[in-house]
Amino acid sequence: MKRHLALIRFALGSSRRRAGRTVSLGVALALVTFGFAAVLFLTEALRREFHLGAQGLPDLTVQRLVAGRPALIGEDWTQAIAGIAGVTRVEPRVWGYYFVPALAGNFTVVGVEADSLPDAAERELVVGEGRFFAADAPDEVVMGEALADYLGLSVGDAIELPVGRGRKRLEIVGLFRASVALWTADVLLMSTAGARAFLQVPTGSATDVAVRLSTPDEATVAARKIADLLPDARILDRQLMNRGYDLTFDTRGGILGAMLLPALVAFLVLAWDRLTGVGPGERREIGALKAMGWQTSDVLLARLWENLVLSFQGALVGLIAAYLYVFHAHAPGLADVLLGWSSLYPALQLAPAVTGGQLLALTCLVVLPFVALSLVPAWRAATLDPLGLLRGAT
């Protein structure tokens, strides 16, 4: 142990003596690590966010298409779906997007009743400030904390929005929070009656129908029965959505990772160029060490520790920069690639979801090739005759 500690101290001193090379390689390694880590952090955070959000989705979501576009659903559809074997609950839902030109973004307006929230959502939605809206108060709303913070609103404030040819005043009576950022980023909750009036959905109609099944694994069979009964229906299966989004994140993240491979190759080429250029001072240092009794293995161990410390420092800087870029700066530019053309308003507050194994694999991807590459020039110099090295032989 004492031997290795002495070698580490010597390696750190060598890094300081060759500060220019150390800084250039450290910065290059940090940039490469930053690129791969940013892709990994953002991909896994979005995957986690979707899976948490999907837990509150119904087994099947049924929409009606007219001329290829979503249309309102009547009570006859709800009754027809409820009569299918295996369906335990059918819930007509009223929700929609409200575009605010001044903000160039959408609110997601959702009509709910306090006593009929889905079980998963009821556990996650918590009114952190204020109260839930009253059932007989269609102008009271509960806003997601993230959206309220972005707009600078608080409990007791009111907003007035144009609806049809008139205007509607909404009073914010509560702010809710959830473990899923998707539910607080742009969501405005109000009673079902209030949502109907705000979105101009007639009584007896619904935006879509949430279907709960006695056996969720038989969702494909139930979806086929609904499709046979209602040819105009578009049916969204939660399990298929999970697999589809997993594939989407894997594909987009993999493409971005593959695009960064040339950067890794360029870094290794730079490292090879810098490390093979062993200068006269370094050669004399190695010759003096061998003349004092150092073995070739000692020289290689010292160089190994020197490059391990350098590589882990660079990788750590890259990981920290990637963390700040994704979770504090909201990954500008990169998020658009993974999210697609549509973006929420305001930005999502993502949470880290990377495992230790993934971080270790990412670090090894960058560190191990660099360390292995650095041993070749050190071995070449360490095997030369000490007297020749002191005299400046090549």
C-alpha positions as CSV (number, residue, x, y, z in Angstrom):
1,M,0.0,0.0,0.0
2,K,2.8,2.4,0.9
3,R,4.4,1.7,-2.5
4,H,1.2,2.6,-4.4
5,L,0.7,5.8,-2.3
6,A,4.2,6.9,-3.1
7,L,3.6,6.2,-6.8
8,I,0.3,8.2,-6.6
9,R,2.1,11.2,-5.1
10,F,4.8,11.0,-7.7
11,A,2.1,10.7,-10.5
12,L,0.4,13.8,-9.1
13,G,3.6,15.7,-9.1
14,S,4.3,14.6,-12.7
15,S,0.9,15.9,-13.8
16,R,1.7,19.3,-12.3
17,R,5.1,19.4,-14.0
18,R,3.4,18.7,-17.3
19,A,0.4,21.0,-16.7
20,G,-0.1,22.0,-20.4
21,R,-0.5,18.4,-21.6
22,T,-2.5,17.4,-18.5
23,V,-5.0,20.3,-19.0
24,S,-5.5,19.7,-22.7
25,L,-6.2,16.0,-22.2
26,G,-8.4,16.6,-19.2
27,V,-10.5,19.1,-21.0
28,A,-10.9,16.8,-24.1
29,L,-11.8,13.9,-21.9
30,A,-14.3,16.0,-20.0
31,L,-16.0,17.1,-23.2
32,V,-16.3,13.6,-24.5
33,T,-17.7,12.4,-21.2
34,F,-20.1,15.3,-21.1
35,G,-21.6,14.4,-24.5
36,F,-22.2,10.7,-23.7
37,A,-23.4,11.5,-20.1
38,A,-25.9,14.2,-21.3
39,V,-27.5,11.8,-23.7
40,L,-27.7,9.1,-21.0
41,F,-29.0,11.4,-18.3
42,L,-31.7,12.9,-20.5
43,T,-32.8,9.6,-22.0
44,E,-33.2,7.8,-18.7
45,A,-34.9,10.7,-17.0
46,L,-37.5,10.9,-19.8
47,R,-38.0,7.2,-19.7
48,R,-38.6,7.3,-16.0
49,E,-40.9,10.3,-16.4
50,F,-43.0,8.5,-19.0
51,H,-43.2,5.2,-17.0
52,L,-44.3,7.1,-13.8
53,G,-46.9,9.0,-15.9
54,A,-48.1,5.8,-17.6
55,Q,-48.9,4.2,-14.2
56,G,-51.9,6.5,-13.9
57,L,-53.2,5.8,-17.5
58,P,-56.2,3.5,-18.0
59,D,-55.7,0.1,-19.6
60,L,-57.3,1.4,-22.8
61,T,-58.1,4.8,-24.0
62,V,-60.8,5.1,-26.7
63,Q,-61.0,8.1,-29.0
64,R,-63.3,8.7,-31.9
65,L,-62.0,9.7,-35.3
66,V,-64.0,11.7,-37.9
67,A,-62.2,12.4,-41.2
68,G,-59.0,11.3,-39.5
69,R,-59.3,13.8,-36.7
70,P,-60.4,13.3,-33.0
71,A,-64.0,14.1,-32.4
72,L,-66.3,14.1,-29.4
73,I,-67.8,10.8,-28.1
74,G,-71.4,10.4,-27.3
75,E,-73.1,8.4,-24.6
76,D,-73.9,5.5,-27.0
77,W,-70.2,4.8,-27.3
78,T,-69.8,4.7,-23.5
79,Q,-72.7,2.2,-23.2
80,A,-71.4,0.0,-26.0
81,I,-67.9,-0.2,-24.5
82,A,-69.3,-1.0,-21.0
83,G,-71.1,-4.0,-22.4
84,I,-67.9,-5.7,-23.5
85,A,-66.8,-8.7,-21.5
86,G,-63.8,-8.0,-19.2
87,V,-64.5,-4.2,-19.0
88,T,-64.9,-3.3,-15.3
89,R,-65.1,0.5,-15.6
90,V,-65.8,3.0,-18.3
91,E,-65.1,6.7,-17.6
92,P,-66.0,9.4,-20.1
93,R,-63.4,12.2,-19.8
94,V,-63.4,15.9,-20.6
95,W,-60.1,17.5,-21.3
96,G,-58.4,19.5,-24.0
97,Y,-55.6,22.0,-24.9
98,Y,-56.1,25.7,-24.5
99,F,-53.7,27.8,-26.6
100,V,-52.5,31.1,-25.0
101,P,-51.2,33.3,-27.8
102,A,-49.4,35.7,-25.4
103,L,-47.4,32.7,-24.0
104,A,-47.1,30.9,-27.3
105,G,-48.0,27.7,-25.4
106,N,-50.8,25.4,-24.3
107,F,-52.6,24.7,-21.0
108,T,-53.9,21.2,-20.6
109,V,-57.3,21.7,-19.1
110,V,-58.6,18.5,-17.4
111,G,-62.0,18.1,-15.9
112,V,-62.1,15.8,-12.8
113,E,-64.2,15.2,-9.8
114,A,-62.5,14.9,-6.4
115,D,-64.4,11.6,-5.6
116,S,-63.6,10.0,-9.0
117,L,-59.9,10.4,-9.6
118,P,-58.2,7.3,-10.8
119,D,-56.5,5.4,-7.9
120,A,-52.9,6.0,-9.3
121,A,-53.5,9.7,-9.8
122,E,-55.2,10.1,-6.4
123,R,-52.1,8.8,-4.6
124,E,-49.8,11.1,-6.6
125,L,-51.8,14.3,-6.8
126,V,-51.4,16.3,-3.6
127,V,-52.7,19.8,-3.0
128,G,-49.6,21.4,-1.6
129,E,-51.2,24.8,-1.0
130,G,-54.8,25.9,-0.8
131,R,-57.6,23.4,-1.4
132,F,-59.3,21.3,-4.0
133,F,-62.0,23.1,-6.0
134,A,-65.6,22.8,-4.9
135,A,-67.9,20.6,-7.0
136,D,-70.5,23.3,-7.4
137,A,-67.9,26.0,-8.3
138,P,-67.1,25.7,-12.1
139,D,-64.9,28.8,-12.0
140,E,-62.5,27.4,-9.4
141,V,-59.3,25.7,-10.6
142,V,-56.3,23.9,-9.2
143,M,-53.0,24.5,-11.0
144,G,-49.8,22.5,-11.1
145,E,-47.1,24.1,-9.0
146,A,-44.6,24.1,-11.9
147,L,-47.0,26.0,-14.1
148,A,-47.9,28.4,-11.3
149,D,-44.3,29.2,-10.6
150,Y,-43.6,29.8,-14.2
151,L,-46.5,32.3,-14.5
152,G,-45.9,33.9,-11.1
153,L,-49.3,32.9,-9.8
154,S,-50.3,31.8,-6.3
155,V,-53.5,30.8,-4.4
156,G,-56.1,33.5,-4.5
157,D,-55.0,34.9,-7.8
158,A,-57.4,34.9,-10.8
159,I,-56.8,34.7,-14.5
160,E,-59.1,35.8,-17.3
161,L,-59.0,34.0,-20.6
162,P,-61.0,34.4,-23.8
163,V,-63.5,31.6,-24.4
164,G,-65.5,31.7,-27.6
165,R,-66.6,35.4,-28.1
166,G,-66.5,36.2,-24.4
167,R,-64.0,35.9,-21.6
168,K,-64.0,33.6,-18.6
169,R,-62.5,34.4,-15.2
170,L,-60.9,31.5,-13.3
171,E,-59.9,31.6,-9.6
172,I,-56.9,29.6,-8.5
173,V,-57.9,28.0,-5.2
174,G,-55.1,25.4,-4.9
175,L,-51.7,24.3,-6.3
176,F,-51.0,20.6,-6.6
177,R,-47.7,18.8,-6.8
178,A,-46.9,15.3,-8.1
179,S,-44.0,13.0,-8.4
180,V,-44.5,13.1,-12.2
181,A,-43.4,16.4,-13.8
182,L,-45.8,15.8,-16.7
183,W,-48.8,16.3,-14.4
184,T,-47.6,19.7,-13.1
185,A,-45.8,21.3,-16.1
186,D,-48.9,22.6,-17.9
187,V,-52.0,21.1,-16.2
188,L,-55.1,23.1,-15.0
189,L,-57.6,21.0,-13.1
190,M,-61.3,22.0,-12.8
191,S,-64.6,20.3,-12.2
192,T,-66.0,18.4,-15.1
193,A,-68.9,20.9,-15.4
194,G,-66.4,23.7,-15.5
195,A,-64.2,22.0,-18.1
196,R,-67.3,21.5,-20.3
197,A,-68.1,25.2,-20.2
198,F,-64.5,26.2,-20.7
199,L,-63.8,23.8,-23.6
200,Q,-67.3,24.1,-25.0
201,V,-68.1,20.4,-24.8
202,P,-71.8,19.7,-24.8
203,T,-73.5,17.8,-22.0
204,G,-73.5,14.0,-22.7
205,S,-70.3,14.2,-24.9
206,A,-66.7,13.4,-23.9
207,T,-63.3,13.9,-25.3
208,D,-62.4,10.3,-24.9
209,V,-63.2,7.2,-22.8
210,A,-60.9,5.6,-20.2
211,V,-61.4,1.9,-20.0
212,R,-60.4,-0.3,-17.0
213,L,-60.1,-4.1,-17.5
214,S,-60.4,-6.9,-15.0
215,T,-57.3,-8.5,-16.6
216,P,-55.0,-5.8,-18.0
217,D,-52.9,-8.5,-19.9
218,E,-55.9,-9.1,-22.1
219,A,-56.0,-5.5,-23.3
220,T,-55.2,-6.6,-26.9
221,V,-58.3,-8.8,-27.0
222,A,-60.5,-6.1,-25.5
223,A,-59.1,-3.6,-28.0
224,R,-60.0,-5.9,-30.9
225,K,-63.6,-6.3,-29.6
226,I,-64.0,-2.5,-29.3
227,A,-62.6,-2.0,-32.8
228,D,-65.0,-4.5,-34.2
229,L,-67.9,-2.9,-32.4
230,L,-66.9,0.7,-33.2
231,P,-65.0,1.0,-36.5
232,D,-64.4,4.7,-36.0
233,A,-62.5,4.2,-32.8
234,R,-58.8,4.8,-32.2
235,I,-57.7,2.7,-29.3
236,L,-54.5,3.4,-27.2
237,D,-53.2,0.4,-25.3
238,R,-51.1,1.4,-22.2
239,Q,-48.8,-1.6,-22.5
240,L,-48.1,-1.0,-26.2
241,M,-47.5,2.6,-25.4
242,N,-44.9,1.6,-22.8
243,R,-43.1,-0.6,-25.3
244,G,-43.4,2.0,-28.1
245,Y,-41.9,4.8,-26.0
246,D,-39.1,2.5,-24.7
247,L,-38.2,1.8,-28.3
248,T,-38.4,5.5,-29.2
249,F,-36.0,6.5,-26.4
250,D,-33.6,3.6,-27.1
251,T,-33.5,4.5,-30.8
252,R,-33.1,8.3,-30.4
253,G,-30.6,7.9,-27.5
254,G,-28.7,5.3,-29.5
255,I,-28.5,7.5,-32.6
256,L,-27.2,10.4,-30.5
257,G,-24.6,8.1,-28.8
258,A,-23.5,6.8,-32.2
259,M,-23.0,10.3,-33.4
260,L,-20.7,11.0,-30.5
261,L,-18.4,8.0,-31.3
262,P,-16.3,10.1,-33.8
263,A,-15.7,12.5,-30.9
264,L,-14.4,9.6,-28.8
265,V,-12.1,8.4,-31.7
266,A,-10.8,12.0,-32.2
267,F,-10.0,12.2,-28.5
268,L,-8.1,9.0,-28.5
269,V,-6.2,10.2,-31.6
270,L,-5.3,13.4,-29.7
271,A,-4.3,11.4,-26.6
272,W,-2.0,9.2,-28.7
273,D,-0.4,12.2,-30.3
274,R,0.2,13.9,-27.0
275,L,1.3,10.8,-25.1
276,T,3.7,9.5,-27.8
277,G,5.5,12.8,-27.9
278,V,7.7,12.0,-24.8
279,G,9.9,15.0,-24.5
280,P,13.6,15.1,-23.5
281,G,12.7,16.2,-19.9
282,E,10.4,13.2,-19.4
283,R,13.0,10.8,-20.9
284,R,15.6,12.1,-18.6
285,E,13.2,11.7,-15.7
286,I,12.6,8.1,-16.6
287,G,16.3,7.5,-17.0
288,A,17.0,9.0,-13.6
289,L,14.4,6.9,-12.0
290,K,15.7,3.7,-13.5
291,A,19.3,4.7,-12.6
292,M,18.1,5.0,-9.0
293,G,16.7,1.5,-9.0
294,W,13.2,1.8,-10.4
295,Q,12.0,-1.2,-12.4
296,T,10.1,-1.0,-15.7
297,S,7.0,-2.1,-13.7
298,D,7.4,0.8,-11.3
299,V,7.6,3.3,-14.2
300,L,4.5,1.7,-15.8
301,L,2.6,1.8,-12.5
302,A,3.5,5.5,-12.0
303,R,2.3,6.3,-15.5
304,L,-0.8,4.2,-14.9
305,W,-1.7,6.1,-11.7
306,E,-1.0,9.4,-13.4
307,N,-3.4,8.7,-16.3
308,L,-6.0,7.1,-14.0
309,V,-6.1,10.2,-11.9
310,L,-6.3,12.4,-14.9
311,S,-9.0,10.4,-16.6
312,F,-11.2,10.1,-13.6
313,Q,-10.9,13.8,-12.9
314,G,-11.8,14.6,-16.5
315,A,-14.7,12.1,-16.4
316,L,-16.0,13.5,-13.1
317,V,-15.9,17.1,-14.5
318,G,-17.8,15.9,-17.6
319,L,-20.4,14.0,-15.5
320,I,-21.0,17.1,-13.3
321,A,-21.3,19.4,-16.3
322,A,-23.8,17.0,-17.9
323,Y,-25.9,16.8,-14.7
324,L,-26.1,20.6,-14.5
325,Y,-26.8,20.8,-18.3
326,V,-29.7,18.3,-18.2
327,F,-31.3,18.9,-14.7
328,H,-30.7,22.6,-14.2
329,A,-30.4,24.1,-17.7
330,H,-33.1,21.7,-19.1
331,A,-30.7,20.4,-21.9
332,P,-31.3,23.1,-24.5
333,G,-31.0,21.7,-28.0
334,L,-30.6,18.1,-26.9
335,A,-34.1,17.9,-25.3
336,D,-35.7,19.0,-28.6
337,V,-34.1,16.0,-30.4
338,L,-35.3,13.4,-27.8
339,L,-38.7,15.0,-27.2
340,G,-39.5,15.5,-30.9
341,W,-41.3,18.5,-32.4
342,S,-43.6,19.0,-29.5
343,S,-42.5,20.6,-26.2
344,L,-44.2,21.2,-23.0
345,Y,-44.6,24.7,-21.7
346,P,-42.9,25.4,-19.3
347,A,-39.9,23.1,-19.3
348,L,-40.1,19.8,-17.5
349,Q,-38.3,19.5,-14.1
350,L,-36.8,16.1,-14.7
351,A,-35.3,13.9,-12.0
352,P,-32.2,11.8,-12.3
353,A,-32.8,8.1,-13.1
354,V,-29.4,6.7,-14.0
355,T,-28.1,3.6,-12.2
356,G,-24.7,3.1,-10.8
357,G,-24.0,0.4,-13.4
358,Q,-24.8,2.8,-16.2
359,L,-22.5,5.4,-14.9
360,L,-19.7,2.8,-14.4
361,A,-20.1,1.6,-18.0
362,L,-20.1,5.1,-19.3
363,T,-16.9,6.0,-17.4
364,C,-15.2,2.8,-18.5
365,L,-16.1,3.5,-22.1
366,V,-14.1,6.7,-22.0
367,V,-11.4,6.0,-19.3
368,L,-10.2,2.5,-20.2
369,P,-9.2,3.2,-23.8
370,F,-7.4,6.3,-22.7
371,V,-5.5,4.5,-19.9
372,A,-4.6,1.5,-22.2
373,L,-3.4,3.9,-24.9
374,S,-1.2,5.8,-22.5
375,L,0.7,2.7,-21.4
376,V,2.3,2.1,-24.8
377,P,4.6,5.2,-25.0
378,A,5.4,4.8,-21.3
379,W,6.5,1.1,-21.9
380,R,8.6,2.2,-24.9
381,A,10.5,4.8,-22.9
382,A,10.8,2.6,-19.8
383,T,12.4,-0.3,-21.7
384,L,15.3,1.9,-23.0
385,D,18.7,2.0,-21.4
386,P,18.9,4.4,-18.5
387,L,22.2,5.9,-19.6
388,G,20.8,6.5,-23.1
389,L,17.7,8.2,-21.7
390,L,19.9,10.5,-19.5
391,R,21.9,11.4,-22.6
392,G,18.7,12.1,-24.6
393,A,18.7,9.0,-26.7
394,T,15.5,8.2,-28.6
